[in-house]
């Protein structure tokens, strides 16, 4: 199957599937979508540990501790909202445990690998697990169904428009970013500007839900698209550093789980923070 056909097949299945879960199963603050987040986090963490980071050195088993972070975030907002910033305290505890364990674990190689081992472990905890925390927080926004679907549409749109603009206008302007030399300036422009335009229009059409100005909508669309592109590029950076083409093989046409959620992971914090700021929630 040609690459374009695989990408279209995945996009036309993934976004409607996720949208249906969000719209049809909103119960308990979108618990069904939260389970999708946890599944993606688990698979992504396995890929990050086994397929990417361990190509550069040992990553201890306790790198999986990060998976508890989005779970803690959901429980905190759903059950104990009075305890603010619990997930950030939990992240501090997890990182502290990584340091404490290394004090003893590092004796196996006389501590010569301690710095690299700690760095790889903390990176595995942050990417994808800590970033998945912000996807979890989307489940608790007012009108969360709208926000989740809109956010996913912006990210999928950034990827789709970048691909087609690159195909149409990018033949002579590739190689702008060395980590992904097949991507073009035209592709980046299309993938960033179209979501920004959509972001400008959405508050006009759906002002009852997205009750911020068109300019703020433009900033949300633009920022989400920019960091979606950065998410794609940083994943390329990780894979090049490890000498692999795909993070895994779980999703047809896109490789591993991280190959499909890289843009979502990096864009989610910026969408959430800007939305929270502009809506004053």
Secondary structure, DSSP 8 states (H G I E B T S, - for coil): --HHHHHHHHHHHHHHHHHHHHHH--HHHHHHHHHHHHHHHHHHHHIIIIIIGGGTS---GGGGGGGHHHHHHHHHHHH-TTSTTHHHHHHHHHHHHHHHHHHHHGGGGTTTTHHHHHHHHHHHIIIIIIHHHHHHHHTTSTTHHHHHHHHHHHHHHHHHHHHHHHHHH-TTSB-SSGGGTT-BHHHHHHHHHHHHHHHHHHHHHSTTTS-S-HHHHHHHHHHHHHHHHHHHHHHHHHHHHHT-S-S-SSBTTTBSHHHHHHHHHHHHHHHHHHHHHHHT-
